[in-house]
Amino acid sequence: MAVAVAARARVRSRVDRRLRLMCRIRSRVEALRADMESELNAVRGRYAARIASRERRLDRMRTELEGLCRSERDRLLPDARKSLKTPFGRVGFRRGRPAVRMRDGVEQTEACRRLREAAHGELVRICERLDKAAVRRAVRRGKLSAEDLEEVGIELHGAEDRFYCTLARDGQGGR
């Protein structure tokens, strides 16, 4: 008995030493990350105004270019062409897909009901999904067995013990 207690104490001591070392290393990593973020924020601050100014200019130029292309579309894109390629890029027009949206005051469930009533049920999705949490509960409570699940093509997988390691926040182990 005393030998087992001593052996357990030695293993616990080894685990404790490793966790203590991991806490120190994590603290160093966090300090390095904080230093890095501080330096990156300073760099971002130095460039933010210049970048924002140039992005606004690009937006204005794109809007002006779109206006020019829309007003001169027939000359720019003859024979029903969709785009024009230049050495500096491509401009053109794409036909967008119309968005399907609910009108104000109409819920999706109501629209689906109306479509089914109007003999357009093929436009309504019917989605059946397995309630995995309920299956786990039923197995845990003994309402379903592994054989029951197997009969319907379901199995429980991955319930083995998984190792985890959490380090104390202060890195001192409460000491």
Phi and psi restraints in degrees (value plus and minus 20) as a CYANA .aco file:
   2 ALA   PHI     -84.8   -44.8
   2 ALA   PSI     -54.5   -14.5
   3 VAL   PHI     -86.0   -46.0
   3 VAL   PSI     -62.6   -22.6
   4 ALA   PHI     -84.9   -44.9
   4 ALA   PSI     -59.8   -19.8
   5 VAL   PHI     -84.8   -44.8
   5 VAL   PSI     -62.1   -22.1
   6 ALA   PHI     -86.0   -46.0
   6 ALA   PSI     -61.0   -21.0
   7 ALA   PHI     -84.4   -44.4
   7 ALA   PSI     -62.4   -22.4
   8 ARG   PHI     -83.3   -43.3
   8 ARG   PSI     -58.9   -18.9
   9 ALA   PHI     -84.9   -44.9
   9 ALA   PSI     -58.8   -18.8
  10 ARG   PHI     -85.0   -45.0
  10 ARG   PSI     -65.0   -25.0
  11 VAL   PHI     -83.4   -43.4
  11 VAL   PSI     -63.3   -23.3
  12 ARG   PHI     -80.8   -40.8
  12 ARG   PSI     -58.9   -18.9
  13 SER   PHI     -84.4   -44.4
  13 SER   PSI     -61.3   -21.3
  14 ARG   PHI     -84.0   -44.0
  14 ARG   PSI     -63.5   -23.5
  15 VAL   PHI     -82.8   -42.8
  15 VAL   PSI     -63.9   -23.9
  16 ASP   PHI     -80.7   -40.7
  16 ASP   PSI     -63.9   -23.9
  17 ARG   PHI     -81.0   -41.0
  17 ARG   PSI     -62.8   -22.8
  18 ARG   PHI     -86.8   -46.8
  18 ARG   PSI     -61.6   -21.6
  19 LEU   PHI     -83.3   -43.3
  19 LEU   PSI     -60.1   -20.1
  20 ARG   PHI     -81.5   -41.5
  20 ARG   PSI     -64.8   -24.8
  21 LEU   PHI     -83.6   -43.6
  21 LEU   PSI     -61.6   -21.6
  22 MET   PHI     -82.6   -42.6
  22 MET   PSI     -57.2   -17.2
  23 CYS   PHI     -83.2   -43.2
  23 CYS   PSI     -62.9   -22.9
  24 ARG   PHI     -82.5   -42.5
  24 ARG   PSI     -64.9   -24.9
  25 ILE   PHI     -84.5   -44.5
  25 ILE   PSI     -62.4   -22.4
  26 ARG   PHI     -80.3   -40.3
  26 ARG   PSI     -60.1   -20.1
  27 SER   PHI     -82.1   -42.1
  27 SER   PSI     -61.1   -21.1
  28 ARG   PHI     -84.6   -44.6
  28 ARG   PSI     -62.8   -22.8
  29 VAL   PHI     -81.3   -41.3
  29 VAL   PSI     -64.1   -24.1
  30 GLU   PHI     -83.0   -43.0
  30 GLU   PSI     -58.5   -18.5
  31 ALA   PHI     -85.6   -45.6
  31 ALA   PSI     -62.0   -22.0
  32 LEU   PHI     -83.5   -43.5
  32 LEU   PSI     -61.6   -21.6
  33 ARG   PHI     -83.1   -43.1
  33 ARG   PSI     -60.5   -20.5
  34 ALA   PHI     -84.1   -44.1
  34 ALA   PSI     -63.7   -23.7
  35 ASP   PHI     -81.0   -41.0
  35 ASP   PSI     -64.8   -24.8
  36 MET   PHI     -81.6   -41.6
  36 MET   PSI     -66.6   -26.6
  37 GLU   PHI     -81.8   -41.8
  37 GLU   PSI     -58.4   -18.4
  38 SER   PHI     -82.4   -42.4
  38 SER   PSI     -66.0   -26.0
  39 GLU   PHI     -85.7   -45.7
  39 GLU   PSI     -61.8   -21.8
  40 LEU   PHI     -83.9   -43.9
  40 LEU   PSI     -60.0   -20.0
  41 ASN   PHI     -83.8   -43.8
  41 ASN   PSI     -56.7   -16.7
  42 ALA   PHI     -84.4   -44.4
  42 ALA   PSI     -63.4   -23.4
  43 VAL   PHI     -85.0   -45.0
  43 VAL   PSI     -65.1   -25.1
  44 ARG   PHI     -78.6   -38.6
  44 ARG   PSI     -61.4   -21.4
  45 GLY   PHI     -81.9   -41.9
  45 GLY   PSI     -59.3   -19.3
  46 ARG   PHI     -86.5   -46.5
  46 ARG   PSI     -50.1   -10.1
  47 TYR   PHI    -122.0   -82.0
  47 TYR   PSI     -35.3     4.7
  48 ALA   PHI     -77.1   -37.1
  48 ALA   PSI     -67.6   -27.6
  49 ALA   PHI     -85.0   -45.0
  49 ALA   PSI     -62.7   -22.7
  50 ARG   PHI     -85.5   -45.5
  50 ARG   PSI     -60.8   -20.8
  51 ILE   PHI     -85.7   -45.7
  51 ILE   PSI     -65.1   -25.1
  52 ALA   PHI     -80.7   -40.7
  52 ALA   PSI     -61.5   -21.5
  53 SER   PHI     -81.6   -41.6
  53 SER   PSI     -65.9   -25.9
  54 ARG   PHI     -88.5   -48.5
  54 ARG   PSI     -55.8   -15.8
  55 GLU   PHI     -85.7   -45.7
  55 GLU   PSI     -60.0   -20.0
  56 ARG   PHI     -83.1   -43.1
  56 ARG   PSI     -61.3   -21.3
  57 ARG   PHI     -83.3   -43.3
  57 ARG   PSI     -62.5   -22.5
  58 LEU   PHI     -81.7   -41.7
  58 LEU   PSI     -61.0   -21.0
  59 ASP   PHI     -81.5   -41.5
  59 ASP   PSI     -65.2   -25.2
  60 ARG   PHI     -81.9   -41.9
  60 ARG   PSI     -64.0   -24.0
  61 MET   PHI     -84.6   -44.6
  61 MET   PSI     -58.7   -18.7
  62 ARG   PHI     -84.8   -44.8
  62 ARG   PSI     -61.4   -21.4
  63 THR   PHI     -83.6   -43.6
  63 THR   PSI     -62.7   -22.7
  64 GLU   PHI     -84.0   -44.0
  64 GLU   PSI     -61.8   -21.8
  65 LEU   PHI     -84.4   -44.4
  65 LEU   PSI     -59.9   -19.9
  66 GLU   PHI     -82.9   -42.9
  66 GLU   PSI     -62.5   -22.5
  67 GLY   PHI     -80.6   -40.6
  67 GLY   PSI     -64.5   -24.5
  68 LEU   PHI     -81.0   -41.0
  68 LEU   PSI     -67.1   -27.1
  69 CYS   PHI     -85.9   -45.9
  69 CYS   PSI     -56.6   -16.6
  70 ARG   PHI     -88.0   -48.0
  70 ARG   PSI     -62.3   -22.3
  71 SER   PHI     -92.3   -52.3
  71 SER   PSI     -48.2    -8.2
  72 GLU   PHI    -130.9   -90.9
  72 GLU   PSI       2.8    42.8
  73 ARG   PHI     -76.4   -36.4
  73 ARG   PSI     -63.0   -23.0
  74 ASP   PHI     -83.1   -43.1
  74 ASP   PSI     -59.3   -19.3
  75 ARG   PHI     -97.9   -57.9
  75 ARG   PSI     -57.8   -17.8
  76 LEU   PHI     -91.9   -51.9
  76 LEU   PSI     -58.9   -18.9
  77 LEU   PHI    -147.4  -107.4
  77 LEU   PSI      54.8    94.8
  78 PRO   PHI     -93.0   -53.0
  78 PRO   PSI     145.6   185.6
  79 ASP   PHI      37.0    77.0
  79 ASP   PSI      20.1    60.1
  80 ALA   PHI      38.0    78.0
  80 ALA   PSI       7.4    47.4
  81 ARG   PHI     -87.4   -47.4
  81 ARG   PSI     132.0   172.0
  82 LYS   PHI    -117.1   -77.1
  82 LYS   PSI     -45.4    -5.4
  83 SER   PHI    -171.5  -131.5
  83 SER   PSI     146.5   186.5
  84 LEU   PHI    -150.9  -110.9
  84 LEU   PSI     106.4   146.4
  85 LYS   PHI    -122.2   -82.2
  85 LYS   PSI     113.5   153.5
  86 THR   PHI    -144.6  -104.6
  86 THR   PSI     150.7   190.7
  87 PRO   PHI     -81.6   -41.6
  87 PRO   PSI     -38.6     1.4
  88 PHE   PHI    -126.7   -86.7
  88 PHE   PSI     -18.3    21.7
  89 GLY   PHI     132.7   172.7
  89 GLY   PSI    -186.8  -146.8
  90 ARG   PHI    -154.3  -114.3
  90 ARG   PSI     120.4   160.4
  91 VAL   PHI    -146.0  -106.0
  91 VAL   PSI     131.9   171.9
  92 GLY   PHI     156.1   196.1
  92 GLY   PSI    -192.7  -152.7
  93 PHE   PHI    -151.5  -111.5
  93 PHE   PSI     116.0   156.0
  94 ARG   PHI    -136.6   -96.6
  94 ARG   PSI     121.3   161.3
  95 ARG   PHI     -99.6   -59.6
  95 ARG   PSI     100.3   140.3
  96 GLY   PHI    -103.5   -63.5
  96 GLY   PSI     135.8   175.8
  97 ARG   PHI    -101.1   -61.1
  97 ARG   PSI     118.8   158.8
  98 PRO   PHI     -88.8   -48.8
  98 PRO   PSI     119.7   159.7
  99 ALA   PHI    -103.3   -63.3
  99 ALA   PSI     118.5   158.5
 100 VAL   PHI    -118.3   -78.3
 100 VAL   PSI      97.4   137.4
 101 ARG   PHI    -151.9  -111.9
 101 ARG   PSI     138.6   178.6
 102 MET   PHI    -100.7   -60.7
 102 MET   PSI     116.8   156.8
 103 ARG   PHI     -93.0   -53.0
 103 ARG   PSI     137.6   177.6
 104 ASP   PHI     -74.6   -34.6
 104 ASP   PSI     112.0   152.0
 105 GLY   PHI      65.2   105.2
 105 GLY   PSI     -23.7    16.3
 106 VAL   PHI    -129.0   -89.0
 106 VAL   PSI     102.4   142.4
 107 GLU   PHI    -103.5   -63.5
 107 GLU   PSI     134.0   174.0
 108 GLN   PHI     -81.1   -41.1
 108 GLN   PSI     -59.7   -19.7
 109 THR   PHI     -83.2   -43.2
 109 THR   PSI     -57.5   -17.5
 110 GLU   PHI     -87.0   -47.0
 110 GLU   PSI     -62.7   -22.7
 111 ALA   PHI     -82.4   -42.4
 111 ALA   PSI     -59.3   -19.3
 112 CYS   PHI     -84.9   -44.9
 112 CYS   PSI     -63.2   -23.2
 113 ARG   PHI     -80.2   -40.2
 113 ARG   PSI     -64.6   -24.6
 114 ARG   PHI     -84.7   -44.7
 114 ARG   PSI     -58.2   -18.2
 115 LEU   PHI     -84.1   -44.1
 115 LEU   PSI     -63.2   -23.2
 116 ARG   PHI     -83.1   -43.1
 116 ARG   PSI     -61.6   -21.6
 117 GLU   PHI     -83.5   -43.5
 117 GLU   PSI     -51.0   -11.0
 118 ALA   PHI    -109.0   -69.0
 118 ALA   PSI      -2.3    37.7
 119 ALA   PHI      43.7    83.7
 119 ALA   PSI      14.4    54.4
 120 HIS   PHI    -141.2  -101.2
 120 HIS   PSI      19.7    59.7
 121 GLY   PHI     -81.4   -41.4
 121 GLY   PSI     -43.4    -3.4
 122 GLU   PHI     -85.7   -45.7
 122 GLU   PSI     -34.0     6.0
 123 LEU   PHI    -108.4   -68.4
 123 LEU   PSI     -23.4    16.6
 124 VAL   PHI    -128.9   -88.9
 124 VAL   PSI     108.4   148.4
 125 ARG   PHI     -98.1   -58.1
 125 ARG   PSI     123.1   163.1
 126 ILE   PHI    -142.7  -102.7
 126 ILE   PSI      96.6   136.6
 127 CYS   PHI    -138.8   -98.8
 127 CYS   PSI      93.8   133.8
 128 GLU   PHI    -125.5   -85.5
 128 GLU   PSI     109.5   149.5
 129 ARG   PHI    -152.2  -112.2
 129 ARG   PSI     129.6   169.6
 130 LEU   PHI     -93.3   -53.3
 130 LEU   PSI     112.3   152.3
 131 ASP   PHI    -107.4   -67.4
 131 ASP   PSI      71.0   111.0
 132 LYS   PHI     -83.9   -43.9
 132 LYS   PSI     -57.6   -17.6
 133 ALA   PHI     -84.0   -44.0
 133 ALA   PSI     -59.7   -19.7
 134 ALA   PHI     -87.1   -47.1
 134 ALA   PSI     -56.3   -16.3
 135 VAL   PHI     -83.6   -43.6
 135 VAL   PSI     -65.4   -25.4
 136 ARG   PHI     -81.3   -41.3
 136 ARG   PSI     -62.0   -22.0
 137 ARG   PHI     -82.4   -42.4
 137 ARG   PSI     -63.4   -23.4
 138 ALA   PHI     -83.2   -43.2
 138 ALA   PSI     -59.3   -19.3
 139 VAL   PHI     -88.0   -48.0
 139 VAL   PSI     -64.7   -24.7
 140 ARG   PHI     -81.2   -41.2
 140 ARG   PSI     -57.5   -17.5
 141 ARG   PHI    -104.2   -64.2
 141 ARG   PSI     -23.0    17.0
 142 GLY   PHI      64.5   104.5
 142 GLY   PSI      -9.7    30.3
 143 LYS   PHI     -98.3   -58.3
 143 LYS   PSI     -44.6    -4.6
 144 LEU   PHI    -149.3  -109.3
 144 LEU   PSI     125.4   165.4
 145 SER   PHI    -130.1   -90.1
 145 SER   PSI     151.3   191.3
 146 ALA   PHI     -80.8   -40.8
 146 ALA   PSI     -55.7   -15.7
 147 GLU   PHI     -86.1   -46.1
 147 GLU   PSI     -60.9   -20.9
 148 ASP   PHI     -79.9   -39.9
 148 ASP   PSI     -63.9   -23.9
 149 LEU   PHI     -84.6   -44.6
 149 LEU   PSI     -62.7   -22.7
 150 GLU   PHI     -80.8   -40.8
 150 GLU   PSI     -58.6   -18.6
 151 GLU   PHI     -79.4   -39.4
 151 GLU   PSI     -53.4   -13.4
 152 VAL   PHI    -119.3   -79.3
 152 VAL   PSI     -16.4    23.6
 153 GLY   PHI      68.0   108.0
 153 GLY   PSI       7.3    47.3
 154 ILE   PHI    -141.2  -101.2
 154 ILE   PSI     128.3   168.3
 155 GLU   PHI    -160.9  -120.9
 155 GLU   PSI     133.3   173.3
 156 LEU   PHI    -115.0   -75.0
 156 LEU   PSI     113.7   153.7
 157 HIS   PHI    -157.3  -117.3
 157 HIS   PSI     124.1   164.1
 158 GLY   PHI      62.9   102.9
 158 GLY   PSI       9.9    49.9
 159 ALA   PHI    -112.1   -72.1
 159 ALA   PSI     -11.9    28.1
 160 GLU   PHI     -89.7   -49.7
 160 GLU   PSI     140.3   180.3
 161 ASP   PHI     -82.5   -42.5
 161 ASP   PSI     115.2   155.2
 162 ARG   PHI    -135.2   -95.2
 162 ARG   PSI     114.1   154.1
 163 PHE   PHI     -89.9   -49.9
 163 PHE   PSI     122.9   162.9
 164 TYR   PHI    -160.2  -120.2
 164 TYR   PSI     137.7   177.7
 165 CYS   PHI    -165.1  -125.1
 165 CYS   PSI     100.3   140.3
 166 THR   PHI    -140.2  -100.2
 166 THR   PSI     113.8   153.8
 167 LEU   PHI    -113.4   -73.4
 167 LEU   PSI     125.2   165.2
 168 ALA   PHI     -81.6   -41.6
 168 ALA   PSI     120.3   160.3
 169 ARG   PHI     -81.1   -41.1
 169 ARG   PSI     -61.6   -21.6
 170 ASP   PHI    -104.3   -64.3
 170 ASP   PSI     -31.3     8.7
 171 GLY   PHI      54.9    94.9
 171 GLY   PSI     -14.4    25.6
 172 GLN   PHI    -125.7   -85.7
 172 GLN   PSI     -25.5    14.5
 173 GLY   PHI      46.1    86.1
 173 GLY   PSI       7.4    47.4
 174 GLY   PHI      58.7    98.7
 174 GLY   PSI      -8.5    31.5
